Structure formats: C-alpha cells, structure tokens
C-alpha cells in the first residue's frame, strides 16, 4: 500500500510539471466564434493595387457578433484620389483558432482576431491588391 501511495504521489507531482499542450490550447482561443467580433472598430490599412498605384484607407466598421456588419463610413485614397463610402454591408466568420474571413462590399479579407476581440489584423485577398492593416475596437 505504501508503494502505491508513493507511486501515486510521484505521478501527481510529475503531472504538475509535465508540459502542457500549448498548441491545442492556442488553437481554441476564440471558442465564442462570431460573437467575439462585436462592436465598433476603427480600421486602417495601406497597400498597392496592381497597375493603379498605392492605396490607403481608414473607416468605422460595426460588427454585430452574428456574422454581419456594416462599414458605416470609410475614406480611401487610391493613387492620390480620395473617395468616401457609407453603409457598405459586411459578412464574416470567426474560427475557433481566431482566424477568419470577411467580405465588405466586393472586397474579401482573411484575418486574425485577438482572443479578447480587441484587435483584428487583416489582409485583402482580392487578386491584384496587396493591402493589409488593423481594426481596433472602440471602448464604450
């Protein structure tokens, strides 16, 4: 019996020092799915459109936490020409590993969102566009 208790105690102590499966834990940080992406975000980014020139943008986007949203207002400068757009519909999907996809108007994105939903780092996936940036949730 003493040998069993000693073995059990050793197993418990060893388990306390055993390495955790950090990869598995880190791949399931956004277990809330689309609900993590909720609220108003200030988005900005820069890049290039092939054959056209540089692009930069800033805007206010509202995500509803259900896979839908709206680019309430945004201004872009494409090769020095500014343009503004309002109320452009958005859709998105957040995966459990905090990666996702979204579409705003005709623009498609891949992104990574922090597990607290505060920051989105995105890249445009439309052909001919090299552009990336961030979205930061506004505090209420």
Backbone as JSON, one array per atom type, in Angstrom:
{
  "sequence": "XXXXXXXXXXXXXXXXXXXXXXXXXXXXXXXXXXXXXXXXXXXXXXXXXXXXXXXXXXXXXXXXXXXXXXXXXXXXXXXXXXXXXXXXXXXXXXXXXXXXXXXXXXXXXXXXXXXXXXXXXXXXXXXXXXXXXXXXXXXX",
  "N": [[0.84, -1.2, 0.0], [1.96, 1.21, 0.81], [3.82, 1.55, -1.18], [2.12, 1.95, -3.39], [0.88, 4.41, -2.71], [3.11, 6.09, -2.67], [3.86, 5.9, -5.36], [1.57, 7.01, -6.54], [1.66, 9.61, -5.48], [4.05, 10.49, -6.65], [3.28, 10.4, -9.34], [1.3, 12.4, -9.38], [2.82, 14.67, -8.71], [4.64, 14.68, -10.86], [2.86, 15.09, -13.0], [2.13, 17.69, -12.52], [4.36, 19.06, -13.37], [4.56, 18.42, -15.99], [4.79, 19.17, -19.49], [2.38, 21.32, -20.94], [-0.07, 21.01, -23.52], [0.38, 23.34, -25.46], [-0.09, 24.11, -28.09], [-2.57, 22.94, -28.76], [-4.18, 24.29, -26.9], [-3.83, 26.95, -27.76], [-5.04, 26.91, -30.22], [-7.71, 27.04, -29.77], [-8.78, 29.45, -28.89], [-10.73, 31.29, -29.59], [-13.35, 30.45, -28.89], [-15.89, 31.49, -28.78], [-16.63, 32.06, -31.32], [-18.23, 33.83, -33.94], [-19.31, 35.7, -32.19], [-17.27, 36.94, -30.8], [-16.41, 39.02, -32.35], [-17.58, 41.88, -32.17], [-19.08, 45.03, -32.04], [-17.92, 48.46, -32.46], [-15.32, 49.23, -34.68], [-12.27, 50.84, -35.48], [-10.76, 50.9, -38.49], [-7.79, 50.62, -40.4], [-5.52, 50.76, -43.16], [-2.9, 50.02, -45.55], [-1.49, 49.77, -48.85], [-1.08, 48.42, -52.16], [-2.51, 48.65, -55.4], [-2.36, 46.66, -58.14], [-1.11, 47.92, -61.16], [-2.37, 50.32, -60.78], [-1.71, 51.85, -58.41], [-0.65, 53.18, -55.16], [-2.64, 52.52, -52.2], [-4.54, 53.67, -49.46], [-6.5, 53.48, -46.49], [-9.1, 54.36, -44.18], [-11.55, 53.74, -41.73], [-14.83, 53.31, -40.17], [-16.21, 50.52, -38.78], [-18.91, 48.46, -38.0], [-19.43, 45.55, -36.29], [-21.7, 42.94, -35.73], [-21.54, 40.65, -34.2], [-22.75, 38.38, -35.05], [-22.0, 37.46, -37.48], [-22.59, 39.38, -39.32], [-22.37, 42.8, -40.47], [-21.49, 46.3, -40.89], [-19.84, 48.63, -42.88], [-19.71, 51.6, -41.81], [-18.71, 54.14, -42.43], [-16.12, 55.08, -44.62], [-12.96, 56.2, -45.84], [-10.91, 56.25, -48.62], [-7.77, 56.51, -50.27], [-6.7, 56.27, -53.44], [-4.01, 55.97, -55.37], [-3.65, 58.71, -54.95], [-6.18, 59.82, -55.3], [-9.01, 60.62, -53.55], [-11.78, 58.92, -52.05], [-15.02, 58.39, -50.66], [-17.07, 56.12, -48.83], [-20.22, 54.87, -47.66], [-22.18, 52.96, -45.35], [-21.78, 50.19, -46.21], [-22.46, 46.81, -46.65], [-21.34, 44.05, -44.59], [-19.99, 40.77, -44.1], [-18.92, 38.02, -42.04], [-16.81, 35.39, -40.71], [-15.65, 33.82, -37.84], [-13.21, 31.62, -36.81], [-12.46, 28.92, -34.47], [-9.75, 29.03, -33.9], [-9.11, 31.67, -33.96], [-8.72, 32.75, -36.47], [-10.07, 34.01, -39.56], [-12.52, 34.9, -42.11], [-13.74, 37.59, -44.1], [-16.06, 39.72, -45.82], [-16.44, 42.81, -47.25], [-18.52, 44.76, -48.93], [-17.38, 44.38, -52.16], [-14.9, 43.49, -51.48], [-12.63, 41.11, -50.29], [-11.34, 39.45, -47.41], [-8.82, 37.92, -45.34], [-8.27, 37.24, -41.9], [-6.89, 37.67, -38.56], [-7.98, 37.59, -35.29], [-7.64, 38.92, -32.02], [-7.9, 36.94, -29.01], [-9.5, 38.3, -27.15], [-11.02, 39.87, -28.73], [-10.36, 42.49, -29.31], [-8.53, 43.45, -31.27], [-8.1, 43.29, -34.76], [-6.21, 41.89, -37.27], [-5.73, 42.21, -40.63], [-5.79, 41.11, -44.11], [-6.16, 41.85, -47.51], [-7.66, 39.74, -49.91], [-8.33, 39.86, -52.56], [-7.55, 39.44, -56.02], [-4.75, 41.1, -57.41], [-4.56, 43.07, -55.52], [-2.55, 44.23, -52.97], [-2.67, 44.58, -49.78], [-2.83, 45.43, -46.37], [-3.81, 45.67, -42.88], [-5.11, 46.94, -39.74], [-7.79, 46.55, -37.37], [-9.24, 48.17, -34.67], [-11.05, 47.79, -31.75], [-13.39, 50.1, -30.53], [-13.55, 51.52, -27.32], [-16.25, 51.49, -25.02]],
  "CA": [[0.0, 0.0, 0.0], [2.86, 2.36, 0.89], [4.42, 1.69, -2.51], [1.08, 2.53, -4.24], [0.72, 5.83, -2.33], [4.32, 6.76, -3.13], [3.75, 5.98, -6.82], [0.51, 7.95, -6.83], [2.18, 10.95, -5.16], [5.03, 10.8, -7.68], [2.53, 10.67, -10.58], [0.66, 13.71, -9.24], [3.88, 15.7, -8.77], [5.14, 14.69, -12.23], [1.83, 15.7, -13.85], [2.18, 19.14, -12.29], [5.49, 19.62, -14.11], [4.52, 17.96, -17.38], [4.48, 20.27, -20.42], [1.0, 21.38, -21.43], [-0.22, 21.04, -24.97], [0.11, 24.75, -25.75], [-0.62, 24.23, -29.44], [-4.01, 22.66, -28.71], [-4.82, 25.39, -26.18], [-3.8, 28.18, -28.53], [-5.9, 26.78, -31.39], [-9.11, 27.09, -29.38], [-8.9, 30.67, -28.1], [-11.92, 32.06, -29.98], [-14.44, 29.49, -28.8], [-17.18, 32.18, -28.94], [-16.92, 32.2, -32.75], [-18.57, 35.17, -34.44], [-19.68, 36.61, -31.1], [-16.07, 37.67, -30.35], [-16.25, 40.19, -33.23], [-18.8, 42.64, -31.91], [-18.85, 46.42, -31.65], [-17.4, 49.41, -33.44], [-13.87, 49.13, -34.89], [-11.6, 51.76, -36.38], [-9.9, 50.1, -39.36], [-6.91, 51.38, -41.3], [-4.59, 49.91, -43.87], [-2.2, 50.56, -46.71], [-1.03, 48.76, -49.79], [-0.94, 48.77, -53.58], [-3.35, 47.99, -56.39], [-1.53, 46.41, -59.32], [-1.42, 48.71, -62.34], [-3.05, 51.56, -60.4], [-0.84, 52.59, -57.5], [-0.83, 52.97, -53.73], [-3.95, 52.71, -51.59], [-4.63, 53.74, -48.0], [-7.9, 53.59, -46.11], [-9.49, 54.43, -42.77], [-13.01, 53.68, -41.67], [-15.53, 52.84, -38.98], [-16.96, 49.32, -39.13], [-19.67, 47.89, -36.9], [-19.68, 44.11, -36.4], [-22.83, 42.62, -34.86], [-21.3, 39.45, -33.41], [-23.54, 37.28, -35.61], [-21.56, 37.22, -38.86], [-22.97, 40.51, -40.17], [-21.88, 44.1, -40.04], [-21.66, 47.42, -41.8], [-18.81, 49.67, -42.93], [-20.54, 52.79, -41.65], [-18.08, 55.21, -43.21], [-14.69, 54.88, -44.87], [-12.33, 57.03, -46.85], [-9.73, 55.62, -49.21], [-7.03, 57.26, -51.26], [-6.13, 55.35, -54.42], [-3.08, 56.71, -56.23], [-3.82, 60.14, -54.73], [-7.55, 60.25, -55.46], [-9.79, 60.23, -52.37], [-13.19, 58.57, -52.23], [-15.68, 58.02, -49.41], [-18.23, 55.24, -48.97], [-21.02, 54.77, -46.45], [-23.17, 51.89, -45.19], [-21.48, 49.05, -47.06], [-22.68, 45.6, -45.86], [-20.21, 43.17, -44.31], [-20.23, 39.45, -43.52], [-17.67, 37.47, -41.53], [-16.8, 34.13, -39.97], [-14.5, 33.67, -36.95], [-12.93, 30.23, -36.47], [-12.05, 28.72, -33.08], [-8.32, 29.36, -33.74], [-9.05, 33.14, -34.08], [-8.58, 33.18, -37.86], [-11.38, 34.15, -40.16], [-12.69, 35.55, -43.41], [-14.82, 38.57, -44.14], [-16.29, 40.42, -47.07], [-17.05, 44.13, -47.11], [-18.8, 45.1, -50.32], [-16.76, 43.41, -53.07], [-13.54, 43.23, -51.02], [-12.52, 39.9, -49.48], [-10.24, 39.52, -46.46], [-8.51, 36.94, -44.31], [-7.86, 38.0, -40.73], [-6.67, 37.06, -37.26], [-8.51, 38.45, -34.24], [-7.14, 38.54, -30.71], [-8.92, 36.2, -28.26], [-10.42, 39.21, -26.45], [-11.79, 40.57, -29.75], [-10.0, 43.91, -29.35], [-7.74, 43.84, -32.44], [-8.17, 42.45, -35.95], [-5.16, 42.12, -38.26], [-6.34, 41.71, -41.85], [-5.14, 41.24, -45.41], [-7.1, 41.74, -48.63], [-7.36, 38.56, -50.72], [-8.71, 40.08, -53.96], [-6.43, 39.42, -56.96], [-4.26, 42.4, -57.84], [-4.49, 44.01, -54.39], [-1.66, 43.91, -51.87], [-3.07, 45.55, -48.76], [-3.11, 44.89, -45.04], [-3.98, 46.68, -41.84], [-5.68, 46.51, -38.47], [-9.02, 47.12, -36.85], [-9.16, 48.24, -33.21], [-12.38, 48.03, -31.2], [-13.56, 51.3, -29.71], [-14.04, 51.28, -25.96], [-17.51, 52.18, -24.75]],
  "C": [[0.87, 1.25, 0.0], [3.48, 2.63, -0.47], [3.42, 2.34, -3.48], [0.92, 4.02, -3.97], [1.92, 6.63, -2.81], [4.27, 6.93, -4.64], [2.7, 7.0, -7.24], [0.98, 9.39, -6.58], [3.18, 11.38, -6.22], [4.34, 11.14, -9.0], [1.87, 12.04, -10.52], [1.68, 14.83, -9.35], [4.4, 15.82, -10.19], [4.15, 15.36, -13.17], [1.84, 17.21, -13.71], [3.29, 19.81, -13.07], [5.52, 19.22, -15.57], [4.18, 19.13, -18.3], [3.03, 20.19, -20.89], [1.02, 21.4, -22.94], [-0.62, 22.46, -25.38], [-0.47, 24.94, -27.14], [-2.13, 23.99, -29.43], [-4.75, 23.77, -27.99], [-4.9, 26.64, -27.04], [-4.72, 28.11, -29.75], [-7.38, 26.88, -31.04], [-9.38, 28.33, -28.52], [-10.17, 31.46, -28.42], [-13.13, 31.14, -30.0], [-15.81, 30.15, -28.94], [-17.54, 32.39, -30.4], [-17.21, 33.64, -33.13], [-18.87, 36.17, -33.34], [-18.49, 37.42, -30.59], [-15.89, 38.98, -31.13], [-17.52, 41.01, -33.17], [-18.44, 44.04, -31.45], [-18.32, 47.25, -32.8], [-15.88, 49.32, -33.49], [-13.41, 50.25, -35.81], [-10.6, 50.92, -37.17], [-9.05, 51.02, -40.21], [-5.94, 50.4, -41.95], [-3.97, 50.61, -45.06], [-1.77, 49.42, -47.61], [-0.92, 49.31, -51.2], [-1.96, 48.0, -54.4], [-2.53, 47.87, -57.66], [-2.02, 47.24, -60.51], [-2.1, 50.03, -62.05], [-2.16, 52.42, -59.52], [-1.16, 52.32, -56.05], [-2.27, 53.21, -53.28], [-3.78, 52.81, -50.08], [-6.09, 53.99, -47.65], [-8.04, 53.71, -44.61], [-11.01, 54.43, -42.72], [-13.52, 53.2, -40.33], [-16.42, 51.68, -39.41], [-17.65, 48.8, -37.87], [-19.89, 46.4, -37.2], [-20.72, 43.74, -35.35], [-22.65, 41.37, -34.01], [-22.07, 38.24, -33.92], [-23.15, 36.95, -37.05], [-21.96, 38.32, -39.83], [-22.39, 41.8, -39.62], [-22.09, 45.15, -41.11], [-20.42, 48.31, -41.71], [-19.57, 50.98, -42.97], [-20.01, 53.94, -42.5], [-16.61, 54.87, -43.41], [-14.22, 55.83, -45.96], [-11.07, 56.33, -47.31], [-9.08, 56.61, -50.16], [-6.34, 56.25, -52.17], [-5.31, 56.17, -55.4], [-3.32, 58.22, -56.16], [-5.24, 60.66, -54.9], [-8.39, 59.71, -54.3], [-11.22, 59.91, -52.75], [-13.74, 58.1, -50.89], [-16.85, 57.09, -49.73], [-18.92, 55.12, -47.62], [-21.94, 53.56, -46.51], [-23.0, 50.73, -46.17], [-21.62, 47.78, -46.22], [-21.42, 44.75, -45.72], [-20.72, 41.84, -43.79], [-18.9, 38.9, -43.05], [-17.9, 36.14, -40.84], [-15.52, 34.1, -39.15], [-14.38, 32.2, -36.58], [-12.43, 30.12, -35.03], [-10.57, 29.03, -32.84], [-8.06, 30.85, -33.94], [-8.69, 33.63, -35.48], [-9.98, 33.36, -38.42], [-11.34, 34.76, -41.54], [-13.81, 36.57, -43.28], [-14.9, 39.17, -45.53], [-16.98, 41.73, -46.73], [-17.26, 44.64, -48.53], [-18.24, 44.01, -51.22], [-15.34, 43.04, -52.65], [-13.54, 42.06, -50.05], [-11.26, 39.96, -48.63], [-10.06, 38.18, -45.75], [-8.05, 37.75, -43.12], [-7.53, 37.08, -39.56], [-7.17, 38.06, -36.24], [-7.94, 37.99, -32.9], [-8.25, 37.85, -29.92], [-9.89, 37.07, -27.47], [-11.26, 40.03, -27.43], [-11.41, 42.04, -29.94], [-9.31, 44.34, -30.64], [-7.88, 42.8, -33.55], [-7.01, 42.85, -36.86], [-5.63, 41.44, -39.54], [-5.46, 41.9, -43.07], [-6.22, 41.04, -46.48], [-6.68, 40.54, -49.48], [-7.84, 38.69, -52.16], [-7.46, 40.05, -54.83], [-6.05, 40.85, -57.34], [-4.15, 43.44, -56.73], [-3.55, 43.45, -53.34], [-1.92, 44.96, -50.81], [-3.32, 44.84, -47.45], [-3.23, 46.0, -44.03], [-4.57, 46.08, -40.58], [-7.03, 47.19, -38.23], [-8.94, 47.07, -35.34], [-10.54, 48.6, -32.68], [-12.37, 49.27, -30.33], [-14.09, 50.9, -28.35], [-15.32, 52.07, -25.73], [-17.52, 52.75, -23.36]]
}
